[in-house]
Amino acid sequence: MLFLLLGIALLAMKWIELGPVATWSWVLVLSPFACAMAWWAWADSSGYTARKEMEREQARTKARIDKHRENIGTINTGKRKK
């Protein structure tokens, strides 16, 4: 996502001719988009994206189960009852 945001910022600066980016070549300005495509290709082919999605899903499931257990009183919340 960082490469994409950087590419959009550089593209806007080149388009409105702002700062030193106005003198840069288009290849240099558009290179963050190529880096973003390479990152996404690697992330998808290596399974990184799927692994992160499964970790998020497991964390949501655990949080939901813990919340239900706490609501019915089967989990220790750290509070001592007297």
One Martini backbone bead per residue (centre of mass of N, CA, C, O) as a GRO file, in nm:
protein
   82
    1MET     BB    1   0.057   0.065  -0.017
    2LEU     BB    2   0.296   0.255  -0.012
    3PHE     BB    3   0.360   0.250  -0.315
    4LEU     BB    4   0.090   0.365  -0.407
    5LEU     BB    5   0.101   0.636  -0.256
    6LEU     BB    6   0.367   0.731  -0.377
    7GLY     BB    7   0.275   0.723  -0.673
    8ILE     BB    8   0.045   0.927  -0.648
    9ALA     BB    9   0.214   1.162  -0.544
   10LEU     BB   10   0.415   1.177  -0.782
   11LEU     BB   11   0.204   1.211  -1.005
   12ALA     BB   12   0.083   1.477  -0.901
   13MET     BB   13   0.348   1.638  -0.900
   14LYS     BB   14   0.403   1.606  -1.203
   15TRP     BB   15   0.134   1.718  -1.316
   16ILE     BB   16   0.169   2.010  -1.145
   17GLU     BB   17   0.466   2.090  -1.120
   18LEU     BB   18   0.607   2.002  -0.832
   19GLY     BB   19   0.900   2.057  -0.778
   20PRO     BB   20   1.147   1.819  -0.857
   21VAL     BB   21   0.950   1.620  -1.005
   22ALA     BB   22   0.917   1.778  -1.279
   23THR     BB   23   1.220   1.668  -1.381
   24TRP     BB   24   1.148   1.392  -1.388
   25SER     BB   25   1.106   1.097  -1.501
   26TRP     BB   26   0.853   0.877  -1.572
   27VAL     BB   27   0.992   0.622  -1.471
   28LEU     BB   28   1.041   0.724  -1.181
   29VAL     BB   29   0.744   0.798  -1.111
   30LEU     BB   30   0.624   0.492  -1.190
   31SER     BB   31   0.787   0.280  -1.010
   32PRO     BB   32   0.594   0.226  -0.762
   33PHE     BB   33   0.389   0.058  -0.929
   34ALA     BB   34   0.583  -0.175  -0.991
   35CYS     BB   35   0.639  -0.246  -0.695
   36ALA     BB   36   0.347  -0.313  -0.622
   37MET     BB   37   0.312  -0.546  -0.824
   38ALA     BB   38   0.543  -0.719  -0.713
   39TRP     BB   39   0.434  -0.750  -0.426
   40TRP     BB   40   0.159  -0.883  -0.497
   41ALA     BB   41   0.277  -1.125  -0.644
   42TRP     BB   42   0.437  -1.237  -0.406
   43ALA     BB   43   0.209  -1.256  -0.193
   44ASP     BB   44   0.035  -1.456  -0.359
   45SER     BB   45   0.252  -1.683  -0.424
   46SER     BB   46   0.347  -1.733  -0.109
   47GLY     BB   47   0.082  -1.688   0.097
   48TYR     BB   48   0.070  -1.427   0.269
   49THR     BB   49  -0.224  -1.335   0.242
   50ALA     BB   50  -0.363  -1.592   0.351
   51ARG     BB   51  -0.223  -1.599   0.627
   52LYS     BB   52  -0.326  -1.324   0.731
   53GLU     BB   53  -0.628  -1.390   0.706
   54MET     BB   54  -0.625  -1.634   0.902
   55GLU     BB   55  -0.524  -1.478   1.150
   56ARG     BB   56  -0.762  -1.279   1.166
   57GLU     BB   57  -0.986  -1.494   1.192
   58GLN     BB   58  -0.878  -1.629   1.452
   59ALA     BB   59  -0.890  -1.374   1.629
   60ARG     BB   60  -1.196  -1.327   1.600
   61THR     BB   61  -1.287  -1.600   1.710
   62LYS     BB   62  -1.149  -1.582   1.988
   63ALA     BB   63  -1.289  -1.321   2.079
   64ARG     BB   64  -1.578  -1.430   2.061
   65ILE     BB   65  -1.545  -1.667   2.259
   66ASP     BB   66  -1.444  -1.502   2.502
   67LYS     BB   67  -1.695  -1.325   2.525
   68HIS     BB   68  -1.898  -1.554   2.577
   69ARG     BB   69  -1.760  -1.672   2.827
   70GLU     BB   70  -1.776  -1.414   2.996
   71ASN     BB   71  -2.090  -1.384   2.987
   72ILE     BB   72  -2.129  -1.683   3.132
   73GLY     BB   73  -1.873  -1.731   3.344
   74THR     BB   74  -1.608  -1.927   3.231
   75ILE     BB   75  -1.412  -1.683   3.269
   76ASN     BB   76  -1.133  -1.526   3.380
   77THR     BB   77  -1.108  -1.162   3.446
   78GLY     BB   78  -0.941  -1.095   3.730
   79LYS     BB   79  -1.175  -1.106   3.924
   80ARG     BB   80  -1.258  -1.111   4.258
   81LYS     BB   81  -1.465  -1.306   4.443
   82LYS     BB   82  -1.642  -1.269   4.779
   0.00000   0.00000   0.00000
